[in-house]
């Protein structure tokens, strides 16, 4: 579970406007906006435009999401369309419960 003062540093490596990269960007931005508002610095790097940054983090496949803060550092590689998988990879804990939402199954 996140705390109000916890800072996050994430870098998302993508490849142009490929469908997988676009989906990863949408998923990561939604997660940041909904669950980490005001707590995250998200850098998006196109490996074609900035290969040195990709080399620095030893990126071998895209999309890849790199978490620098909070510790421990992590890399999530591949299909980042599944928001629950991304949440788990970032150690965000279980998703917010929908059981208390009126009309939810």
Backbone as CSV, one residue per row, in Angstrom:
resi,resn,N_x,N_y,N_z,CA_x,CA_y,CA_z,C_x,C_y,C_z
1,UNK,0.849,-1.184,0.000,0.000,0.000,0.000,0.887,1.236,0.000
2,UNK,0.504,2.221,-0.757,1.312,3.426,-0.853,1.027,4.347,0.322
3,UNK,1.987,5.204,0.619,1.809,6.200,1.659,1.833,7.565,0.999
4,UNK,1.220,8.579,1.634,1.123,9.888,1.005,2.473,10.529,0.675
5,UNK,3.535,10.173,1.402,4.819,10.842,1.189,5.812,9.996,0.403
6,UNK,5.426,8.822,-0.024,6.321,7.945,-0.760,6.516,8.487,-2.169
7,UNK,7.766,8.570,-2.596,8.093,9.048,-3.935,8.418,7.862,-4.833
8,UNK,7.972,7.942,-6.070,8.195,6.896,-7.058,8.976,7.468,-8.225
9,UNK,9.911,6.706,-8.733,10.655,7.070,-9.931,10.565,5.896,-10.904
10,UNK,9.871,6.132,-12.018,9.651,5.093,-13.022,10.137,5.570,-14.382
11,UNK,10.691,4.651,-15.161,11.054,4.927,-16.548,10.426,3.844,-17.410
12,UNK,9.670,4.272,-18.407,9.042,3.338,-19.339,9.773,3.430,-20.663
13,UNK,10.373,2.330,-21.078,11.062,2.249,-22.363,10.099,1.691,-23.397
14,UNK,9.940,2.423,-24.500,9.022,2.027,-25.562,9.735,2.071,-26.904
15,UNK,9.041,1.568,-27.912,9.559,1.608,-29.279,8.554,2.325,-30.162
16,UNK,8.762,3.627,-30.324,7.887,4.418,-31.180,6.436,4.289,-30.777
17,UNK,5.586,4.167,-31.789,4.146,4.085,-31.541,3.636,2.672,-31.765
18,UNK,4.480,1.663,-31.486,4.039,0.286,-31.660,2.826,0.031,-30.766
19,UNK,1.941,-0.860,-31.182,0.741,-1.120,-30.382,1.053,-1.551,-28.947
20,UNK,2.045,-2.407,-28.750,2.390,-2.855,-27.390,2.936,-1.707,-26.562
21,UNK,3.750,-0.846,-27.182,4.290,0.305,-26.453,3.181,1.286,-26.101
22,UNK,2.262,1.517,-27.029,1.149,2.437,-26.772,0.274,1.909,-25.636
23,UNK,0.006,0.608,-25.629,-0.810,0.007,-24.571,-0.086,0.086,-23.225
24,UNK,1.216,-0.160,-23.231,1.998,-0.066,-21.990,1.951,1.354,-21.439
25,UNK,2.101,2.340,-22.315,2.072,3.739,-21.886,0.711,4.082,-21.289
26,UNK,-0.350,3.638,-21.930,-1.696,3.907,-21.423,-1.896,3.277,-20.045
27,UNK,-1.482,2.032,-19.885,-1.639,1.324,-18.616,-0.836,1.994,-17.501
28,UNK,0.423,2.302,-17.774,1.290,2.896,-16.749,0.802,4.298,-16.375
29,UNK,0.405,5.092,-17.356,-0.109,6.438,-17.041,-1.382,6.359,-16.205
30,UNK,-2.275,5.433,-16.554,-3.520,5.283,-15.793,-3.214,4.884,-14.354
31,UNK,-2.302,3.953,-14.175,-1.912,3.523,-12.835,-1.330,4.696,-12.036
32,UNK,-0.454,5.457,-12.664,0.152,6.613,-11.989,-0.903,7.647,-11.612
33,UNK,-1.817,7.930,-12.538,-2.851,8.936,-12.285,-3.836,8.506,-11.208
34,UNK,-4.225,7.213,-11.222,-5.261,6.749,-10.312,-4.736,6.341,-8.938
35,UNK,-3.535,5.782,-8.891,-3.066,5.228,-7.620,-1.856,5.930,-7.020
36,UNK,-1.160,6.723,-7.827,0.035,7.415,-7.328,0.008,8.904,-7.676
37,UNK,-1.148,9.554,-7.586,-1.209,10.961,-8.005,-0.277,11.839,-7.165
38,UNK,0.531,12.625,-7.848,1.443,13.539,-7.168,2.630,12.872,-6.510
39,UNK,2.784,11.544,-6.693,3.859,10.822,-6.023,4.890,10.257,-6.977
40,UNK,4.640,10.356,-8.285,5.485,9.635,-9.227,6.093,10.557,-10.278
41,UNK,7.356,10.270,-10.561,8.040,10.900,-11.690,8.146,9.808,-12.747
42,UNK,7.428,9.994,-13.858,7.434,9.010,-14.933,8.176,9.591,-16.128
43,UNK,9.236,8.904,-16.528,9.991,9.281,-17.719,9.689,8.240,-18.799
44,UNK,9.326,8.710,-19.983,9.059,7.809,-21.101,10.196,7.979,-22.102
45,UNK,10.845,6.861,-22.449,12.008,6.889,-23.326,11.728,6.024,-24.553
46,UNK,11.832,6.627,-25.738,11.751,5.864,-26.983,13.164,5.384,-27.296
47,UNK,13.354,4.064,-27.317,14.700,3.521,-27.478,15.324,3.893,-28.821
48,UNK,14.509,4.175,-29.822,15.044,4.591,-31.118,15.634,6.001,-31.039
49,UNK,15.030,6.847,-30.207,15.489,8.234,-30.069,16.625,8.388,-29.063
50,UNK,16.631,7.537,-28.022,17.624,7.673,-26.952,18.235,6.314,-26.602
51,UNK,18.998,5.735,-27.534,19.567,4.409,-27.282,20.547,4.374,-26.103
52,UNK,21.197,5.493,-25.803,22.148,5.509,-24.683,21.434,5.271,-23.354
53,UNK,20.226,5.821,-23.208,19.476,5.592,-21.968,19.058,4.127,-21.855
54,UNK,18.656,3.547,-22.972,18.294,2.131,-22.965,19.516,1.277,-22.629
55,UNK,20.650,1.643,-23.144,21.883,0.914,-22.860,22.254,1.033,-21.378
56,UNK,22.070,2.219,-20.813,22.384,2.460,-19.398,21.624,1.493,-18.493
57,UNK,20.351,1.253,-18.813,19.528,0.371,-17.991,19.503,-1.065,-18.509
58,UNK,20.364,-1.343,-19.506,20.474,-2.690,-20.088,19.125,-3.212,-20.595
59,UNK,18.435,-2.360,-21.330,17.135,-2.729,-21.885,17.352,-3.571,-23.127
60,UNK,16.794,-4.764,-23.144,16.951,-5.662,-24.286,15.626,-5.920,-24.995
61,UNK,14.511,-5.520,-24.385,13.198,-5.697,-24.996,12.309,-4.527,-24.580
62,UNK,11.364,-4.198,-25.431,10.405,-3.149,-25.095,8.996,-3.677,-25.328
63,UNK,8.037,-3.207,-24.580,8.181,-2.214,-23.522,8.798,-2.803,-22.254
64,UNK,9.528,-1.962,-21.541,10.093,-2.310,-20.238,9.840,-1.144,-19.291
65,UNK,9.344,-1.454,-18.102,9.129,-0.455,-17.067,10.186,-0.665,-15.991
66,UNK,10.963,0.384,-15.722,12.011,0.329,-14.701,11.547,1.138,-13.489
67,UNK,11.549,0.491,-12.326,11.230,1.172,-11.064,12.543,1.399,-10.334
68,UNK,12.875,2.661,-10.100,14.081,2.996,-9.338,13.749,3.244,-7.878
69,UNK,12.678,3.968,-7.653,12.208,4.273,-6.297,10.738,3.949,-6.221
70,UNK,10.265,3.496,-5.092,11.018,3.122,-3.904,11.744,1.796,-4.109
71,UNK,12.738,1.575,-3.285,13.512,0.337,-3.363,12.597,-0.840,-3.029
72,UNK,12.876,-1.993,-3.547,14.008,-2.369,-4.388,13.746,-2.038,-5.853
73,UNK,14.817,-1.774,-6.608,14.655,-1.527,-8.046,14.090,-2.769,-8.727
74,UNK,13.318,-2.531,-9.783,12.698,-3.638,-10.521,12.599,-3.292,-11.994
75,UNK,12.534,-4.330,-12.835,12.238,-4.172,-14.256,11.089,-5.104,-14.613
76,UNK,10.056,-4.548,-15.250,8.946,-5.338,-15.770,9.068,-5.307,-17.285
77,UNK,9.142,-6.475,-17.899,9.403,-6.568,-19.330,8.247,-7.255,-20.033
78,UNK,7.917,-6.750,-21.222,6.946,-7.443,-22.064,5.569,-6.832,-22.011
79,UNK,4.562,-7.689,-21.879,3.176,-7.248,-21.938,2.819,-6.468,-20.680
80,UNK,2.681,-5.156,-20.829,2.324,-4.306,-19.696,0.883,-3.813,-19.806
81,UNK,0.067,-4.524,-20.594,-1.330,-4.131,-20.764,-2.177,-4.525,-19.554
82,UNK,-1.759,-5.541,-18.815,-2.506,-6.037,-17.666,-2.156,-5.202,-16.440
83,UNK,-3.072,-4.336,-16.029,-2.785,-3.406,-14.929,-2.526,-4.151,-13.618
84,UNK,-3.184,-5.300,-13.410,-2.940,-6.062,-12.178,-1.521,-6.628,-12.158
85,UNK,-1.025,-7.042,-13.319,0.349,-7.543,-13.410,1.342,-6.415,-13.117
86,UNK,1.068,-5.232,-13.640,1.947,-4.081,-13.402,1.913,-3.701,-11.919
87,UNK,0.709,-3.692,-11.331,0.587,-3.391,-9.893,1.426,-4.354,-9.069
88,UNK,1.314,-5.644,-9.373,2.061,-6.658,-8.628,3.565,-6.464,-8.817
89,UNK,3.985,-6.159,-10.030,5.402,-5.950,-10.305,5.975,-4.744,-9.593
90,UNK,5.120,-3.771,-9.307,5.560,-2.564,-8.600,5.361,-2.673,-7.085
91,UNK,4.900,-3.825,-6.626,4.635,-4.042,-5.195,3.599,-3.066,-4.643
92,UNK,2.543,-2.817,-5.400,1.492,-1.905,-4.937,0.448,-2.595,-4.072
93,UNK,0.564,-3.896,-3.909,-0.415,-4.603,-3.108,-1.648,-4.936,-3.928
94,UNK,-2.689,-5.442,-3.264,-3.886,-5.834,-3.998,-4.586,-4.617,-4.587
95,UNK,-5.309,-4.832,-5.690,-6.025,-3.710,-6.292,-7.110,-3.209,-5.352
96,UNK,-7.499,-1.955,-5.516,-8.581,-1.425,-4.683,-9.816,-2.308,-4.844
97,UNK,-10.479,-2.583,-3.749,-11.647,-3.462,-3.775,-12.809,-2.805,-4.482
98,UNK,-13.494,-3.591,-5.301,-14.685,-3.083,-5.969,-15.926,-3.577,-5.242
99,UNK,-15.743,-4.391,-4.180,-16.885,-4.959,-3.466,-17.737,-3.891,-2.802
100,UNK,-17.137,-2.763,-2.433,-17.898,-1.711,-1.762,-18.517,-0.723,-2.745
101,UNK,-18.284,-0.934,-4.032,-18.830,-0.046,-5.041,-20.250,-0.500,-5.380
102,UNK,-21.256,0.370,-5.225,-22.621,-0.029,-5.532,-22.728,-0.525,-6.980
103,UNK,-23.394,-1.657,-7.148,-23.590,-2.202,-8.494,-22.458,-3.080,-8.964
104,UNK,-21.368,-3.189,-8.201,-20.242,-4.043,-8.607,-20.615,-5.494,-8.344
105,UNK,-20.150,-6.416,-9.184,-20.477,-7.830,-8.985,-19.847,-8.410,-7.746
